[in-house]
Amino acid sequence: MKKILITIITTMLVTNAYAGGFQLSEYSLTQLGRAFAGYGVVGDDYSAIAYNPAGMCLRNSGAQTGVTIVALNSEVTGRVDGIKGKDGRLKDHPPVPHVFAQYKANDKTRIGFAAYTPYSFATNYSKYWFGRSHALESRITTIDYELAASYNLTPKLTLGAAIIAETLEAKLTNNVDGYSLAGLNSRSKVHGDSFEAVYDLGLLYKLGENTRLGLSYHSRAVHQIRGAHKVNTPMGDMYSHAGTKLVLPEYYTLSAYHQINKIGLSASLKWTNWSKFKTLDIWSSSNPYGVRRSVGAVDENWRDTWMVSLGTDYYYNDKWTFRAGISYDQAGVRDAEHRTARVPDANRWILGVGASYKINDKMQVDAGYSHVFMQTSKSRNQLPNNGSTLQAKFNSSINMVGISFQYNF
């Protein structure tokens, strides 16, 4: 029984960390339409609070709210040692809402507040798919509550900073491997949560009236996840406490914007320090404050990632703006041995289109759409302790669509 419990805990929590590799940037619909080019320096909405707080200087007082639907679709073929079942299919549509507001205190100072989701992932497989012992349902969501400020140090240079309260919630289920092999339907379910404080720093430099550069830094978050764990088995339900330390890494973003007549050109380069994520140590305990028993450090072997984006805006008239963009985004997962069923991440290309309509001087509506072309990927991921190996091929894509509303005070 003890060996089964350790296997279950490891199965559930090892894959938890992979959701952290699936960063979101979809909390701006103008950015979505540009495929995330020009983070925080374009100045056409209030999302600079989250991307680069120095960019708040480009707007006066106002607010915006919106939502993006992130629709994942993936077909999975393959097998797991000794387990037969249907091909897998991932299909989920988690909403990603956001709220931004800022106030112009004086000609030099802006103060802002934001609530948004920087990490979110949801995958669901059918209960009879061949990899059901590796994953069934996975849901990981963080929400950031941010207080930010910017200050014009000179007419050309603006500095920004923010403090962030970040919450994390997780729900993970899978079949218990040993019982699945015997043809019995036994399921493991874990809920976990965490809270951590992080910060943002940013600067914006104006090279001219229509040209500017921005650089921002987002600190890492070290989440101590704790949760309740339940397993229903033919011998009765088992309960335990389990947890792990999950590090969401720091990242830097360099962005640029230049306008020529009715055309706006934007670009961004983002680096994320995923290479520090090499192992994941899991603990379990009969109670949350008792002696914790390590069930082993799991090899992750992630790599640093780059994202490069190019975008353009066409200012058609005083009412309409149209935009498009393209991005290339690396995955943190290095190889098939470290790719899991919960988050089958892979390198991807992103194509985006969008439009804004100015209702009047105070109100504006933004809409955006991006399609993510995921590289076909393979998995040969082995669960620790029991050696069960997922041999799978993933054909995946993501559609993202959303709408937002801006109001200038």
matplotlib code that plots the C-alpha trace (Angstrom):
import matplotlib.pyplot as plt

x = [0.0, 2.8, 4.5, 1.2, 0.7, 4.3, 3.8, 0.5, 1.9, 4.9, 2.6, 0.4, 2.9, 5.7, 3.5, 2.3, 5.4, 4.9, 2.0, 4.4, 6.1, 3.0, 3.1, 0.2, 0.4, -3.2, -4.3, -4.3, -6.4, -4.3, -1.3, -3.1, -3.7, 0.0, 1.1, 2.6, 4.9, 5.6, 5.1, 4.2, 5.5, 2.8, 0.4, -2.9, -4.4, -3.7, -2.0, 1.5, 0.7, 1.4, 3.9, 6.1, 4.9, 7.0, 4.7, 1.9, 3.3, 1.8, -1.8, -3.6, -6.4, -8.6, -9.5, -10.2, -11.5, -11.8, -11.5, -9.6, -10.7, -7.7, -8.9, -6.5, -7.0, -4.6, -4.8, -2.6, -1.6, 0.7, 0.7, 1.7, 3.4, 0.8, -2.2, -4.5, -7.1, -8.4, -6.3, -6.2, -7.8, -7.3, -9.9, -10.4, -11.4, -10.2, -11.2, -8.4, -10.0, -8.2, -8.8, -6.5, -6.9, -4.6, -4.7, -2.7, -1.6, 0.3, 2.3, 5.1, 3.4, 0.9, -0.5, -2.2, -3.9, -4.4, -5.8, -4.9, -3.8, -0.1, -0.1, -3.1, -3.5, -6.3, -6.2, -8.9, -8.6, -11.3, -11.3, -10.5, -7.5, -4.3, -2.4, -5.0, -2.5, -0.3, -3.1, -6.8, -7.6, -5.1, -5.9, -3.3, -4.2, -2.4, -4.0, -1.8, -3.1, -0.7, -0.1, 2.1, 3.6, 5.6, 7.6, 8.9, 12.5, 13.3, 11.2, 12.7, 13.2, 10.4, 10.9, 8.2, 7.8, 5.1, 4.4, 2.3, 0.4, 0.2, -2.1, -1.9, -4.5, -4.1, -6.3, -4.9, -6.4, -5.3, -6.0, -3.8, -1.4, -1.3, -5.1, -5.4, -3.2, -5.6, -8.6, -9.9, -11.0, -9.3, -8.7, -6.3, -7.3, -5.2, -6.1, -3.3, -2.8, -0.1, 0.6, 3.7, 4.8, 6.8, 7.7, 8.1, 10.6, 10.6, 12.0, 10.8, 13.0, 11.7, 14.2, 11.8, 8.1, 7.2, 10.0, 10.5, 12.2, 11.2, 13.0, 11.2, 12.1, 9.7, 11.0, 10.7, 8.0, 8.8, 5.5, 5.3, 2.3, 0.3, -2.8, -5.2, -4.9, -7.5, -7.3, -10.3, -9.1, -10.8, -9.5, -11.0, -10.2, -6.7, -6.0, -2.7, -1.1, 1.4, 3.3, 6.3, 8.2, 7.4, 9.6, 8.1, 11.2, 12.3, 12.1, 13.3, 11.5, 13.0, 10.4, 10.4, 7.8, 8.1, 5.3, 5.6, 2.5, -0.4, 1.8, 3.0, 5.9, 6.6, 8.9, 9.7, 12.3, 11.7, 14.0, 12.9, 15.3, 13.9, 17.3, 17.2, 14.3, 16.4, 14.7, 11.5, 11.5, 8.1, 7.1, 4.2, 2.9, 0.1, -0.7, 0.3, 2.5, 4.0, 7.3, 7.6, 8.8, 10.6, 9.7, 12.7, 14.0, 12.7, 14.8, 13.3, 16.2, 14.5, 16.2, 16.1, 13.6, 13.3, 10.3, 10.6, 7.6, 7.0, 3.8, 2.2, -0.7, -2.6, -4.3, -7.1, -8.9, -9.9, -12.2, -10.5, -7.1, -6.2, -3.2, -1.3, 1.7, 3.9, 5.9, 8.1, 8.1, 10.4, 9.2, 10.9, 10.7, 14.0, 13.2, 10.7, 11.9, 10.8, 7.5, 4.4, 0.8, -0.4, 1.3, 2.7, 4.5, 6.4, 8.0, 5.3, 4.6, 1.9, -0.1, -2.3, -4.8, -7.0, -8.9, -9.9, -12.9, -13.1, -16.7, -15.9, -13.1, -13.8, -14.7, -12.9, -13.5, -10.6, -10.8, -8.0, -7.4, -4.3, -3.6, -0.8, 0.9, 2.4, 5.3, 4.4, 6.0, 6.7, 6.9, 8.8, 8.2, 8.7, 7.0, 9.4, 9.2, 7.0, 8.7, 5.5, 6.5, 4.2, 5.1, 3.0, 2.8, 1.0, -0.5, -1.7, -2.9, -4.4, -6.9, -7.1, -9.9, -11.1, -12.6, -12.0, -13.5, -11.5, -12.8, -10.8, -11.7]
y = [0.0, 2.4, 1.8, 2.5, 5.8, 7.0, 6.1, 8.0, 11.1, 11.2, 10.7, 13.6, 16.1, 15.6, 16.7, 19.7, 21.6, 21.4, 23.7, 26.5, 26.1, 27.2, 30.9, 33.1, 36.6, 36.8, 39.5, 42.1, 41.9, 44.4, 42.3, 39.2, 40.7, 41.5, 38.0, 39.7, 42.2, 45.5, 44.5, 47.6, 50.2, 50.6, 52.5, 51.5, 50.0, 49.8, 46.4, 48.0, 47.6, 43.9, 43.8, 46.8, 49.2, 52.1, 52.0, 53.4, 56.8, 56.5, 56.7, 59.0, 57.8, 54.9, 51.2, 48.2, 44.7, 41.7, 37.9, 35.6, 32.0, 29.7, 26.6, 23.6, 20.8, 17.8, 14.3, 11.7, 8.3, 5.7, 3.3, 2.7, -0.5, -3.2, -0.8, -0.8, 1.9, 4.5, 7.2, 10.3, 13.7, 16.9, 19.6, 22.4, 26.1, 27.9, 31.6, 34.1, 37.3, 40.6, 43.9, 47.0, 50.5, 53.4, 57.0, 60.0, 61.5, 64.3, 64.9, 62.6, 59.9, 57.1, 54.6, 51.4, 48.2, 44.9, 41.4, 38.9, 35.3, 34.8, 31.0, 28.8, 25.4, 22.8, 19.4, 16.7, 13.1, 10.5, 8.0, 5.1, 6.6, 4.5, 7.0, 7.2, 6.2, 9.2, 11.8, 12.4, 16.0, 18.7, 22.3, 24.8, 28.5, 31.5, 34.9, 38.0, 41.0, 43.9, 47.4, 49.4, 52.9, 54.8, 58.0, 60.2, 60.7, 62.9, 63.8, 60.8, 58.2, 56.6, 54.1, 51.7, 49.1, 46.8, 44.5, 41.4, 39.0, 35.7, 32.8, 29.4, 26.6, 23.1, 20.1, 16.8, 13.4, 10.1, 6.4, 4.4, 2.5, -0.8, -1.1, 0.0, -2.9, -5.2, -3.7, -1.9, 1.8, 3.4, 7.2, 9.6, 13.2, 16.1, 19.7, 22.1, 25.9, 28.4, 32.1, 34.1, 37.7, 38.8, 42.1, 43.8, 46.4, 48.4, 51.3, 53.1, 55.3, 57.7, 58.0, 60.4, 61.4, 58.1, 55.8, 54.1, 51.2, 49.3, 46.8, 44.9, 42.3, 39.9, 38.2, 34.5, 33.1, 30.2, 28.4, 26.0, 24.0, 22.1, 20.1, 17.3, 13.9, 11.3, 7.9, 5.6, 1.9, -1.5, -1.7, 1.7, 5.3, 6.6, 10.1, 12.0, 15.4, 16.1, 19.0, 20.3, 23.5, 24.9, 27.7, 29.9, 31.6, 35.2, 36.6, 39.7, 41.4, 43.9, 45.7, 48.4, 50.5, 52.9, 54.7, 55.8, 57.8, 55.3, 52.3, 51.2, 48.6, 46.7, 43.9, 42.0, 39.6, 37.6, 35.3, 33.0, 31.4, 27.8, 26.1, 26.5, 23.9, 20.7, 18.6, 18.5, 17.1, 15.8, 15.2, 13.5, 13.4, 12.0, 15.6, 19.0, 19.8, 16.4, 14.9, 15.0, 12.1, 12.7, 10.4, 11.4, 14.1, 13.9, 14.8, 17.7, 19.1, 22.1, 24.7, 28.5, 29.7, 32.6, 34.2, 36.6, 38.6, 41.1, 43.0, 45.9, 48.2, 50.1, 53.2, 53.3, 56.3, 58.0, 55.1, 51.9, 50.3, 46.9, 44.8, 41.6, 39.8, 36.7, 35.0, 32.1, 30.6, 27.9, 25.2, 24.6, 20.8, 19.7, 16.2, 13.3, 11.8, 14.9, 15.6, 14.5, 13.8, 16.6, 19.4, 18.1, 21.3, 21.9, 24.8, 26.9, 29.6, 32.1, 34.1, 36.9, 39.4, 42.0, 45.3, 48.2, 50.4, 53.8, 54.5, 58.0, 59.8, 57.8, 54.3, 51.7, 48.0, 45.7, 42.2, 39.7, 36.2, 34.1, 30.6, 28.6, 26.0, 23.5, 21.4, 17.7, 16.2, 12.8, 11.5, 8.7, 9.8, 7.3, 7.6, 7.4, 4.4, 2.2, 2.6, 3.0, 4.6, 6.8, 6.4, 8.9, 11.3, 14.7, 16.7, 19.9, 23.4, 26.3, 29.0, 32.1, 34.7, 37.5, 40.9, 43.8, 47.2, 50.4, 53.5, 56.7, 58.8]
z = [0.0, 0.9, -2.5, -4.3, -2.4, -3.2, -6.9, -7.0, -5.4, -7.7, -10.8, -9.8, -8.7, -11.2, -14.0, -12.0, -12.8, -16.5, -16.4, -15.3, -18.7, -20.4, -19.9, -21.1, -22.6, -23.7, -21.3, -24.0, -27.1, -29.0, -28.2, -29.2, -32.7, -33.0, -31.9, -28.7, -30.5, -28.8, -25.1, -23.1, -25.6, -28.2, -25.9, -27.4, -24.2, -20.5, -20.5, -20.0, -16.2, -16.7, -19.5, -18.6, -15.9, -17.4, -20.4, -18.3, -19.1, -22.7, -21.4, -18.9, -16.6, -17.7, -17.4, -19.5, -19.1, -21.4, -21.8, -24.1, -24.8, -25.2, -27.1, -27.2, -29.6, -29.7, -31.1, -29.4, -30.7, -29.1, -26.2, -22.6, -21.5, -21.0, -21.2, -24.2, -24.9, -27.3, -28.9, -26.8, -27.6, -25.7, -26.1, -23.6, -23.6, -20.4, -20.3, -19.5, -18.1, -17.2, -15.6, -15.8, -14.4, -14.0, -12.7, -13.8, -10.5, -12.3, -15.5, -14.3, -12.3, -13.1, -10.6, -11.8, -10.6, -12.5, -12.1, -14.8, -15.4, -16.4, -16.2, -17.0, -18.5, -18.8, -20.5, -20.4, -21.8, -22.1, -19.2, -21.5, -23.4, -23.4, -21.2, -18.5, -15.8, -16.7, -16.9, -17.1, -16.1, -15.4, -14.4, -13.3, -12.8, -11.4, -10.8, -10.3, -8.4, -9.2, -7.9, -10.2, -10.7, -13.3, -13.1, -15.9, -14.8, -17.9, -21.0, -22.7, -19.8, -17.7, -15.0, -13.7, -10.9, -9.5, -6.6, -7.3, -5.1, -7.1, -6.2, -7.7, -7.8, -9.2, -9.8, -11.2, -11.8, -13.3, -13.0, -10.5, -12.7, -10.9, -10.7, -14.4, -15.4, -13.6, -15.4, -12.4, -12.5, -9.6, -9.7, -7.9, -7.4, -5.8, -5.1, -4.2, -3.8, -3.0, -2.6, -3.5, -3.8, -6.9, -8.6, -12.0, -13.1, -16.3, -18.3, -21.4, -23.5, -26.3, -29.1, -30.9, -31.2, -32.8, -31.7, -28.3, -26.7, -23.5, -21.2, -18.4, -15.8, -14.0, -10.9, -10.3, -8.0, -5.6, -4.9, -1.9, -3.1, -0.5, -1.1, -0.2, -2.0, -2.3, -4.0, -4.4, -4.6, -4.4, -0.8, 0.2, 0.0, 0.9, 2.1, 2.4, 2.3, -0.4, -1.9, -3.8, -4.5, -8.0, -9.3, -12.0, -13.5, -14.0, -17.5, -19.5, -22.4, -24.8, -27.0, -29.7, -31.6, -34.5, -36.4, -40.0, -41.2, -40.8, -40.1, -36.7, -36.5, -33.3, -32.1, -28.9, -27.7, -24.5, -22.6, -19.8, -17.4, -17.4, -17.2, -13.4, -13.4, -13.3, -10.6, -8.7, -5.1, -3.8, -0.2, 1.5, 5.1, 7.1, 8.2, 6.8, 9.8, 10.5, 9.3, 5.6, 3.6, 0.4, -2.5, -4.6, -6.8, -10.4, -13.3, -15.4, -17.4, -18.9, -21.1, -21.3, -23.9, -26.4, -27.9, -30.8, -32.2, -35.1, -35.6, -37.5, -37.0, -39.8, -38.5, -41.2, -39.8, -36.6, -35.7, -37.0, -36.4, -38.0, -36.9, -37.5, -36.2, -36.1, -33.3, -32.7, -29.2, -27.9, -25.5, -22.2, -22.6, -24.0, -25.4, -25.6, -22.3, -20.4, -22.3, -20.3, -21.1, -19.0, -20.9, -24.2, -24.9, -28.1, -30.2, -31.9, -34.4, -33.7, -36.3, -35.0, -36.4, -34.7, -34.9, -32.6, -33.0, -31.2, -30.3, -29.1, -27.3, -24.1, -25.3, -27.5, -28.3, -29.2, -30.7, -31.5, -32.8, -32.9, -34.2, -32.6, -34.9, -32.5, -33.8, -33.9, -30.8, -29.3, -25.7, -24.1, -20.6, -17.8, -14.5, -11.5, -9.2, -11.3, -14.7, -16.7, -20.0, -22.2, -25.9, -27.7, -30.7, -30.3, -33.1, -31.4, -32.2, -30.2, -31.2, -29.1, -29.5, -27.3, -26.9, -24.5, -23.7, -22.8, -21.1, -20.7, -17.7]

ax = plt.figure().add_subplot(projection="3d")
ax.plot(x, y, z, "-o")
ax.set_aspect("equal")
plt.show()
